[in-house]
Amino acid sequence: MKQQSVVTPKNILVPTDLGDGAEEAIDYAVDLARPFGATIHLLNAITLPALGVPELGVALSGTVMDDMMADNLHALEKLIDKRRHRIPFGPPLIKTGDPRDVINEAAKELGADLIVMATHGRRGVSRMLLGSVTELVVRTAPCPVLCVRLHAHEAAA
C-alpha cells in the first residue's frame, strides 16, 4: 500500500455566512493554523437569490448591493481584527453567487490547502429544505474540508 504524504496547511480558507456560530469555526481554524504558520482567508458569499426576488420582478439596486457588501466586509474585518494578533490573515473576501461555487473558486484562486467551515448538523426536513452548503463543498472541493460542528448554538437550532 502506497503511503500518502501529509500536507501541512499554509493557506486555509474559512467561508462564513456571518451567522450564529461563525466565530466558532474561525477560532477552530486559527488554533489549527497557528502551529503551521498558515494564513487564514475569510470569505463571505452573498447568495444571488438574496439580492432580489426575480420571480416577482424585484431586484436590488446597485446602492443596496454596495451597502450589503460593505456591511459584510466590515463584519469580516471585525472578525479578523479580534484575531490578528494570533495568526496572519489575508484580505477579507466578499463574492456573489452560489456559495458552493464561490467557495470552490476561491479555494482554487488562493491555492487553499484546507477549507474549514461550519456545519449546523441539520437533519430530516430541515436539511432537505435548507440544503447543506457544507455537504456540497465536501463533495466538490479542490482540497480537504474540515467541518466544524457548531456547539454554542445547538439549543437555538
Contacts in CASP RR format, 6 or more apart in sequence:
PFRMAT RR
TARGET T0000
AUTHOR 0000-0000-0000
METHOD contacts of the structure
MODEL  1
MKQQSVVTPKNILVPTDLGDGAEEAIDYAVDLARPFGATIHLLNAITLPA
LGVPELGVALSGTVMDDMMADNLHALEKLIDKRRHRIPFGPPLIKTGDPR
DVINEAAKELGADLIVMATHGRRGVSRMLLGSVTELVVRTAPCPVLCVRL
HAHEAAA
7 113 0 8 1.000
8 36 0 8 1.000
8 38 0 8 1.000
8 113 0 8 1.000
9 32 0 8 1.000
9 33 0 8 1.000
9 36 0 8 1.000
9 38 0 8 1.000
9 113 0 8 1.000
9 114 0 8 1.000
10 36 0 8 1.000
10 37 0 8 1.000
10 38 0 8 1.000
10 39 0 8 1.000
10 113 0 8 1.000
11 38 0 8 1.000
11 39 0 8 1.000
11 41 0 8 1.000
11 110 0 8 1.000
11 111 0 8 1.000
11 112 0 8 1.000
11 113 0 8 1.000
11 114 0 8 1.000
12 29 0 8 1.000
12 32 0 8 1.000
12 33 0 8 1.000
12 38 0 8 1.000
12 39 0 8 1.000
12 40 0 8 1.000
12 41 0 8 1.000
12 112 0 8 1.000
12 113 0 8 1.000
12 114 0 8 1.000
12 115 0 8 1.000
12 116 0 8 1.000
13 41 0 8 1.000
13 43 0 8 1.000
13 103 0 8 1.000
13 106 0 8 1.000
13 107 0 8 1.000
13 110 0 8 1.000
13 112 0 8 1.000
13 114 0 8 1.000
13 115 0 8 1.000
13 116 0 8 1.000
14 25 0 8 1.000
14 26 0 8 1.000
14 29 0 8 1.000
14 40 0 8 1.000
14 41 0 8 1.000
14 42 0 8 1.000
14 43 0 8 1.000
14 115 0 8 1.000
14 116 0 8 1.000
14 117 0 8 1.000
15 42 0 8 1.000
15 43 0 8 1.000
15 44 0 8 1.000
15 45 0 8 1.000
15 99 0 8 1.000
15 102 0 8 1.000
15 103 0 8 1.000
15 106 0 8 1.000
15 115 0 8 1.000
15 117 0 8 1.000
15 133 0 8 1.000
15 137 0 8 1.000
16 22 0 8 1.000
16 25 0 8 1.000
16 26 0 8 1.000
16 42 0 8 1.000
16 43 0 8 1.000
16 44 0 8 1.000
16 76 0 8 1.000
16 79 0 8 1.000
16 117 0 8 1.000
16 118 0 8 1.000
17 44 0 8 1.000
17 45 0 8 1.000
17 99 0 8 1.000
18 44 0 8 1.000
18 72 0 8 1.000
18 75 0 8 1.000
18 76 0 8 1.000
20 150 0 8 1.000
20 152 0 8 1.000
20 153 0 8 1.000
20 156 0 8 1.000
21 118 0 8 1.000
21 150 0 8 1.000
21 152 0 8 1.000
21 153 0 8 1.000
22 79 0 8 1.000
22 118 0 8 1.000
23 79 0 8 1.000
24 118 0 8 1.000
24 148 0 8 1.000
24 150 0 8 1.000
24 151 0 8 1.000
24 152 0 8 1.000
25 116 0 8 1.000
25 117 0 8 1.000
25 118 0 8 1.000
25 148 0 8 1.000
25 150 0 8 1.000
26 40 0 8 1.000
26 42 0 8 1.000
26 79 0 8 1.000
26 83 0 8 1.000
27 83 0 8 1.000
28 116 0 8 1.000
28 146 0 8 1.000
28 148 0 8 1.000
29 40 0 8 1.000
29 116 0 8 1.000
29 148 0 8 1.000
30 40 0 8 1.000
30 83 0 8 1.000
30 86 0 8 1.000
30 87 0 8 1.000
32 38 0 8 1.000
32 114 0 8 1.000
32 116 0 8 1.000
32 146 0 8 1.000
33 39 0 8 1.000
33 40 0 8 1.000
33 87 0 8 1.000
34 86 0 8 1.000
34 87 0 8 1.000
37 87 0 8 1.000
37 88 0 8 1.000
38 87 0 8 1.000
38 88 0 8 1.000
38 113 0 8 1.000
38 114 0 8 1.000
39 87 0 8 1.000
39 88 0 8 1.000
39 89 0 8 1.000
39 90 0 8 1.000
40 87 0 8 1.000
40 88 0 8 1.000
40 89 0 8 1.000
40 90 0 8 1.000
41 89 0 8 1.000
41 90 0 8 1.000
41 91 0 8 1.000
41 93 0 8 1.000
41 106 0 8 1.000
41 110 0 8 1.000
41 112 0 8 1.000
42 76 0 8 1.000
42 79 0 8 1.000
42 80 0 8 1.000
42 89 0 8 1.000
42 90 0 8 1.000
42 92 0 8 1.000
42 93 0 8 1.000
43 92 0 8 1.000
43 93 0 8 1.000
43 94 0 8 1.000
43 95 0 8 1.000
43 102 0 8 1.000
43 103 0 8 1.000
43 106 0 8 1.000
44 72 0 8 1.000
44 73 0 8 1.000
44 75 0 8 1.000
44 76 0 8 1.000
44 92 0 8 1.000
44 93 0 8 1.000
44 94 0 8 1.000
44 95 0 8 1.000
45 95 0 8 1.000
45 96 0 8 1.000
45 97 0 8 1.000
45 98 0 8 1.000
45 99 0 8 1.000
45 102 0 8 1.000
45 103 0 8 1.000
46 68 0 8 1.000
46 69 0 8 1.000
46 72 0 8 1.000
46 94 0 8 1.000
46 95 0 8 1.000
46 96 0 8 1.000
46 97 0 8 1.000
47 96 0 8 1.000
47 97 0 8 1.000
47 98 0 8 1.000
47 99 0 8 1.000
48 96 0 8 1.000
48 97 0 8 1.000
48 98 0 8 1.000
51 59 0 8 1.000
51 60 0 8 1.000
51 65 0 8 1.000
51 68 0 8 1.000
51 96 0 8 1.000
52 58 0 8 1.000
52 59 0 8 1.000
52 60 0 8 1.000
60 68 0 8 1.000
69 94 0 8 1.000
72 94 0 8 1.000
73 92 0 8 1.000
73 94 0 8 1.000
76 92 0 8 1.000
76 93 0 8 1.000
76 94 0 8 1.000
77 92 0 8 1.000
80 89 0 8 1.000
80 92 0 8 1.000
83 89 0 8 1.000
93 106 0 8 1.000
95 102 0 8 1.000
95 105 0 8 1.000
95 106 0 8 1.000
96 102 0 8 1.000
99 133 0 8 1.000
99 137 0 8 1.000
100 133 0 8 1.000
100 136 0 8 1.000
100 137 0 8 1.000
100 140 0 8 1.000
103 115 0 8 1.000
103 117 0 8 1.000
103 133 0 8 1.000
103 137 0 8 1.000
103 141 0 8 1.000
104 137 0 8 1.000
104 140 0 8 1.000
104 141 0 8 1.000
104 142 0 8 1.000
106 112 0 8 1.000
107 115 0 8 1.000
107 141 0 8 1.000
107 142 0 8 1.000
107 143 0 8 1.000
108 142 0 8 1.000
111 143 0 8 1.000
112 142 0 8 1.000
112 143 0 8 1.000
113 143 0 8 1.000
113 144 0 8 1.000
114 143 0 8 1.000
114 144 0 8 1.000
114 145 0 8 1.000
114 146 0 8 1.000
115 137 0 8 1.000
115 141 0 8 1.000
115 143 0 8 1.000
115 144 0 8 1.000
115 145 0 8 1.000
115 146 0 8 1.000
116 145 0 8 1.000
116 146 0 8 1.000
116 148 0 8 1.000
117 133 0 8 1.000
117 134 0 8 1.000
117 137 0 8 1.000
117 145 0 8 1.000
117 146 0 8 1.000
117 147 0 8 1.000
117 148 0 8 1.000
118 134 0 8 1.000
118 147 0 8 1.000
118 148 0 8 1.000
118 149 0 8 1.000
118 150 0 8 1.000
119 132 0 8 1.000
119 134 0 8 1.000
119 135 0 8 1.000
119 147 0 8 1.000
119 148 0 8 1.000
119 149 0 8 1.000
119 150 0 8 1.000
120 150 0 8 1.000
120 157 0 8 1.000
121 127 0 8 1.000
121 149 0 8 1.000
121 150 0 8 1.000
121 157 0 8 1.000
122 130 0 8 1.000
122 131 0 8 1.000
122 132 0 8 1.000
122 157 0 8 1.000
134 145 0 8 1.000
134 147 0 8 1.000
137 145 0 8 1.000
138 145 0 8 1.000
138 147 0 8 1.000
END
